[in-house]
Amino acid sequence: MTPFLTFKVILVFIVFGITLLVAMYSTYLERKVAAFLQDRVGPDRAGPFGILQPLADGVKMFMKEEIIPNVSNKFLFIIGPCIAMVTAIMAGVVIPWGNKLIINGEEYVLQIADPTIGILFVFAVVSIGVYGIMIGGWASNNKFSLLGAIRASAQMISYELAMGLSIIALIMVTGTLSLRDISVMQGGGAGNEWHMWHVVYQPLGFLIFIICAFAECNRMPFDLPETETELVGGYHTEYSSMKLGFYLFAEYINMFTSSAVMSTLYFGGFNFPFQEDLGLDPNVITIIGTIFFFAKIAFFIFFFMWIRWTLPRFRYDQLMDLGWKVLIPLAIANLTVTGLVMILMNNK
């Protein structure tokens, strides 16, 4: 195996491990953030400060009884959570986790794959993820599960339109679909001599994107597909053991991936202020940049959790009205203004 392939294989395992680790400890952080906002202690029994609570939850999920309803479609009942989990992990393949490392004179990019259509790949994978929810809800043969699955499908389709329009405006500014090129561009050069992050050029586009990201991840205040007060548990009502764990885990992985994509598209990715002025070794700059990238991701994950425990849940008609009557018109207006500004700038 060539050094390049060896590096890529190692990177795959590292990204896979970090994704699972972040998702696992996001459950712990979620409960601690909720406890802080509600003036409670939170988990504090399993290990120091409750740090081993995610491991205890994982053991509990594996040890719980496996129940498959007699009236369900057993094959699809098993396939549903598998699709949700696999598609959640796949999106991390095209995310640039850092710049280049120079090892023995060879350059290695901290990115598993860099297709020229990186953004389209992320959208395609996210779109497939809804099939896992829809299949699981339908295969359960439970009316609450089916209603939750239908809600999830309608919600994701509605909000993907506004999200896609906000991304088109960003693509007009950057001129590329490659996530790495977009990230590098925010570090300077390519018409960005001021080292501006894209959130400066596209503030409305970012606002639309982050609202749609909440809806895509089924997070509060858009968690209508699994609302306990109406649908028991939504699309995963009939699930138990690790099948339920896969659905819950996929939600946290999607939250991690969404935070990484937002950091890449709008907040400089692995770039950080004054990186060219430090005069450090390029490998050191790359490592520091990766640390900054994960700090940005951590901030957005905290923001997801903060919003969950702060805002109340929308009614379903309000959810759809926001998507179709507010976000999509705003996204079209943002697209139009971006186009006009670019035309005026090019004519100067």
Long-range contacts (C-beta under 8 A, 24 or more apart in sequence): 3-103, 3-104, 3-106, 4-106, 4-108, 7-103, 7-108, 8-112, 11-110, 11-111, 11-112, 12-112, 15-92, 15-93, 15-97, 15-112, 16-89, 16-92, 19-89, 19-92, 19-253, 19-256, 19-257, 20-253, 22-252, 22-256, 22-297, 22-301, 23-249, 23-252, 23-253, 23-256, 24-54, 24-58, 24-249, 24-252, 25-54, 26-252, 26-255, 26-256, 26-301, 27-53, 27-54, 27-57, 27-248, 27-252, 28-53, 28-54, 29-301, 29-302, 29-305, 30-305, 30-308, 33-302, 33-305, 33-306, 33-309, 34-305, 34-308, 34-309, 37-306, 37-309, 37-310, 38-309, 58-245, 61-241, 61-242, 61-244, 61-245, 62-241, 62-242, 62-245, 64-240, 64-241, 65-240, 65-241, 66-240, 66-241, 66-243, 67-238, 67-240, 67-241, 69-140, 69-141, 69-142, 69-238, 71-141, 72-139, 72-140, 72-141, 72-238, 73-138, 73-139, 73-141, 74-139, 75-139, 76-135, 76-136, 76-138, 76-139, 77-136, 77-139, 77-140, 77-238, 77-243, 78-243, 79-132, 79-135, 79-139, 80-132, 80-133, 80-134, 80-135, 80-136, 80-137, 80-139, 80-243, 81-132, 81-136, 81-236, 81-239, 81-243, 81-244, 81-246, 81-247, 81-250, 82-132, 82-246, 83-128, 83-129, 83-131, 83-132, 83-135, 84-129, 84-132, 84-133, 84-136, 84-246, 84-247, 84-250, 85-132, 85-246, 85-249, 85-250, 85-253, 87-125, 87-126, 87-128, 87-129, 87-132, 87-250, 88-129, 88-249, 88-250, 88-253, 88-254, 88-257, 89-253, 90-125, 91-121, 91-122, 91-125, 91-126, 91-254, 91-257, 91-261, 92-257, 92-260, 93-121, 94-118, 94-121, 94-122, 94-179, 95-179, 95-257, 95-260, 95-261, 95-264, 96-179, 96-180, 96-183, 96-264, 96-269, 96-270, 97-270, 97-290, 97-293, 98-270, 98-286, 98-287, 98-289, 98-290, 98-293, 99-184, 99-270, 99-282, 99-285, 99-286, 99-289, 100-282, 100-286, 101-283, 101-286, 102-282, 102-283, 109-180, 110-270, 110-286, 110-290, 111-179, 111-180, 114-178, 114-179, 114-180, 115-178, 116-176, 116-177, 116-178, 117-177, 117-178, 118-177, 118-178, 118-179, 118-180, 119-167, 119-171, 119-177, 119-179, 119-265, 120-177, 122-179, 122-257, 122-261, 123-160, 123-163, 123-164, 123-167, 126-156, 126-160, 126-216, 126-254, 127-156, 127-160, 129-250, 129-254, 130-156, 130-157, 132-247, 132-250, 133-225, 133-235, 133-247, 134-235, 136-235, 136-236, 136-239, 136-247, 137-234, 137-235, 137-236, 140-235, 140-237, 140-238, 140-239, 142-237, 142-238, 144-231, 144-232, 144-233, 144-234, 144-237, 145-231, 145-234, 145-235, 145-236, 145-237, 145-238, 147-231, 147-234, 148-225, 148-226, 148-231, 148-233, 148-234, 148-235, 148-236, 148-237, 149-225, 149-234, 149-235, 151-224, 151-225, 151-231, 151-234, 151-316, 152-218, 152-225, 152-234, 152-235, 154-320, 155-215, 155-218, 155-222, 155-224, 155-225, 155-319, 155-320, 155-323, 156-215, 156-216, 158-215, 158-320, 158-323, 158-324, 159-211, 159-212, 159-215, 159-216, 159-222, 159-323, 159-327, 160-212, 160-216, 161-323, 161-328, 161-331, 162-208, 162-211, 162-212, 162-323, 162-327, 162-328, 162-330, 162-331, 163-208, 163-209, 163-212, 163-213, 163-216, 165-208, 165-328, 165-331, 165-332, 165-334, 165-335, 166-202, 166-204, 166-205, 166-206, 166-208, 166-209, 166-212, 166-331, 166-334, 167-205, 167-209, 167-265, 168-335, 169-202, 169-205, 169-331, 169-334, 169-335, 169-338, 170-198, 170-202, 170-205, 170-265, 170-266, 172-335, 172-338, 172-339, 172-342, 173-198, 173-201, 173-202, 173-338, 173-342, 174-198, 179-261, 179-264, 179-265, 179-269, 182-264, 182-265, 182-269, 183-264, 183-268, 183-269, 183-270, 183-271, 184-269, 184-271, 186-268, 186-269, 186-271, 187-268, 187-271, 187-275, 188-276, 195-271, 195-273, 197-266, 197-267, 197-268, 197-271, 198-265, 198-266, 198-267, 199-266, 199-267, 202-266, 202-334, 202-338, 204-330, 204-334, 205-266, 205-331, 205-334, 205-338, 206-262, 206-266, 208-327, 208-330, 208-331, 208-334, 209-262, 209-265, 209-266, 210-262, 211-322, 211-327, 212-327, 213-258, 213-261, 213-262, 214-304, 214-307, 215-319, 215-323, 216-254, 216-258, 217-251, 217-254, 217-255, 217-258, 217-304, 218-251, 219-251, 219-255, 219-304, 219-307, 219-308, 220-307, 220-308, 220-309, 220-311, 220-313, 221-307, 221-311, 221-312, 221-313, 221-314, 222-314, 222-319, 223-313, 224-313, 224-314, 224-316, 224-319, 227-313, 255-301, 255-304, 256-297, 256-301, 258-300, 258-304, 259-296, 259-297, 259-298, 259-299, 259-300, 259-301, 259-304, 260-293, 260-297, 262-300, 263-293, 263-296, 263-297, 263-300, 267-296, 268-296, 269-293
